Amino acid sequence: MLDQVADLVREVAATIVLPRFRHLSSGEIKEKSPGDVVTIADQEAERALTRGLTALLPGSTVVGEEAVAADPRVLDRVGDEGAVWIVDPVDGTNNFAAGKTPFAVMVALVRSGEPAASWILDVPGDHLTVAEAGAGTYRDGVRVKTRTDDPGATQLRGVVARHYLPQHLREVANANAGKLGEVTNGHHCAGYEYPAVATDEQQFAMFWRILPWDHAPGALIIREAGGTVLHLDGSPYRPTDSERGLLVAANDDVWHTVRDTLFPDPSIL
């Protein structure tokens, strides 16, 4: 099924998403909440993925970003017994709508609340990252593993997505970010940030808002590549979680170095 889902993701990207890149009319872009847009490509891609995924796995359920936007109760299905597909039809929609990169198509298969497999297609870069529980992470067919050492705070590069951080945490993170080698605001596309940790382009990424379609696919990719995915308080992440932020790192040592550098007093978390 790994290859079949990969083929479906590529087909949807090639036939629905990419043809509309930089070709959207104003009527094909709508604001669904302040600062958060949806395009006709998001909607059509999610419908196509839903049809294809449920055909591959009869009886399965789909939790898609746009379905939840239309009916928030759909989100409750993430933890259902059985097979649930979590779908982000266009991750990085604001980039996509503005004619910028990166953006991605992301899918995760969750069984009884636990990630079983995931797929992230970097659409403009044409890089496909796939993971299966217990079987590792592969990027364009080549197995990838996160780095195993911790070079120290001043040598670490990564993302701190500060936009959604509570004010008190943002102030502390801003005050301490300079103690790390390089901290960016990221690419506004989780589908780019997670594979970048897996391939050592960066060593960490921190998020606050953790909706399942943004993080369930990438979390499995990092774990299967040897990395660490934990809430800021050190507790394990599950796709049903929506609070406590998330810190993704190349390994446990890097995770603790980043967390303890940004938040020396963990009691504030």
N, C-alpha and C positions, 0 to 999 in steps of 0.2 A: 504493500500500500504506500510505502514511502515514495516510490517512483511515480505512482499514479497521482498522488496529491501534488508532487512537484510539477508534473506535467500540467495539471489543472491550474496551479498557481501561475505558471509561465504563460499558459494560454490566456487566462484572464488579463494578465498584465499586458500581453502583446496585443490583444484584440479590443480591450475596453479602456485600460488605464493609459497606456503610452500614446495611443492616437489622440487623446484629448490633452496631452501635456502641451501647454502654451497655445491651445486652440479652444479654450473655454470661452463661451460668451458670458456676459454679465448675468444673464438669466439662469445660467447653469451653476452659479455659485451662490450659496445662501448662508447666512449666519444663523447657526442653531443655538448659540449662546454667545455672550460677549467675548470676542476674541477667538471664537472657535467656529470654523466654517465647515460646510459640507458641499460636495460637488456632485454633479450627475454621475461622474465616474465612480465615486464612493458607492452610491446607491446601486448602480448597475453592476458593479463588480461584486458587491455583497450578494446580490440576488443570484448571480452566476455561480459564485462560490457555494452558496447555500444549496443550489440545485445539484451541483457536481459532488459535493461532499456527502450529502445525504444519499445520493445514488451509490456512492462507493461503499457506504456503511449504512444500510437500511436500518431504520429504528433509532438512528442517532439524532441528537439535537444540535442546533446551531445557535450560539450566542454571538451575534455580530454587533459591532459598534452602532450601526445605524438602526438595527432592530431595537436596541436598548434605548436609543434616542427617541424612537417612536413610542415605545412602551417600556418604561423602566422596570417593570416586573420581569421582563425577560432575563435580567441580570441574575435573578435568583436561581436560574437553572444551572449556573456554573458548577455548583456542588451536587447536582443530581447524580443518582446512581446510574451506571451505564456510561455510554460514550457521549461526550459533548465536544463539539468543535467550537473553538473560540477564534473569531475572525476579525481582523482589522483590514478592510478592503483596500484602503490607502492610508498607510501610516505616514505622518508628515503632511497631512492635507493642506495645512496653511502654506507650506513650501510649494506643494503641487499647484495650488490655486494661484500662487503668485508667480508661477513660472520658474521656480527655483528648485534645486536639488539639495539634499537627498529626499527620497520618499520610497516606500516599500510596501509590499503586500505580505501580510503575516497571518499564519494559521497555527493553532495548537490543537492537539487532540488530548483531551482530559478524560480519564476514566475514574469515575467515583471520586472526583475532586483532585486526583493526582495526575500531573503531566505525564503523558506517554510518548508524545512525539511533537516536533515542531518544525516549521518551515518559515524562513524569512528570505524573501527575494528583494534585493536591492535593485529596483527596476532600472534606473538610469545606468548603474554600473554593471548590470547583468551578472550579479553574484548571488548564488543561492547557498544559504547556510541551512543545514538540516541536522536535527538531533533526534535520537531515539533513546528512551530510558534504558540504561544499561549497555548501550552500544556505541556511545561516543558522539562527537560532533564532527561534521564534515562541511567544508566550504568548497563549492565547485568540485565535489568528489574527492577531495583530499582531507584526510583527518587533521584536525587542528587541536592543539592543547594550549591552555594558558601558561604563562610563565610560572615557574615554581619558586623563584627567589623573591625577596623583598629588598630592593636596592636602597630603601630609606626614603623618608618623606620628600626630601628635596629633589629626588630623581623620579618622582611619580607624576604622571600626566593623566588628567581625566576631566570628567564633567561633574559639575554641581548645578543641577537644574533648580535655580533659586526662585523662579517665578511663583510657584505654589507653596513655598516654604512659609510656615507661620513667621510673623515678624521677628519674634524673639530668637528663633533658630536662624533666620536669615542674617540677623545682626552678628551672631556668634560665628556663623560660617564665613561671613565676609571678613570678619576680623582675623580669622585664622587661615584663610585660604592661601595667603602669601607664604605660609610655611611649607606648602607643597610645591613641587617643581613647576607645574603649570595647571591651572584650573580654568576651564572654559565654561561657557553657558551651554555648550553642546550644539547639535545640529537640528534640534526640535524634531527629532525623528528617532524613536527608540529602536526602530528597525535598522538604524545605522549604528547606534551606540553599543548595543549588545555584541554584535559580531566584531566591533572594533576592540572590545576587551578580549574576546576569544583569540584574536590574531595579534594581540600585543601592540596594536596601534595606540591604544591607551590602556591604562592599568585599572581604572575604576570609573564608575558612573553612579551618581546619587540622584534619586528621584523622591518626590514627595507624593504627588498624585499617582496612584498605582492601579489604574483600571486594568482589568484582566487582559483585554486585547492588546494593550501596550506592553505588558510585562510577562505574561505566561509563556509566549513563544521564546522570548530571549532568556528567561530564567532557566529553562531547561537546557538551552544551548550553552550557557555558561557553566552550569553544573556538570554537564556531560563532557565539557572541555577541561574540567578540573578546577573551575573557579568557585567562588563563594557568592551566594545570594542570600542576604539576611536583612531583616528589618533593622532600623538604626539602633534598636534596643538589644539586638543580637538574637532575636527570636526567628524561627524558620519562616520562610515565605510560602504561602499556598495561593493558588489562583483565586480562591474565594476571599482573600484579604483585600482590604481597601484603605487601611490606615497604617500609621507608624512609619511611613516612608520606607525606602528601600535603598540599600547600598550594595552594589555589584562590584566585585573585585577579582583580580586574577587568582588570588589564593587567600587562605585565612590570614596569613601574616600581613599581606597588603591591606586586607579589609580592616584589621585592627589598627594598622598605622594610619590609614585615612580617617577612620572614625574617631580615633583618639586625638588626631591632630586637629580636625575640624571642631570636635566637641570634647574638649578635655574633661569636662564635668558631665558624664553621661546621665546624671540624674535629671537634667533638663529635657531629656528626650521623652 
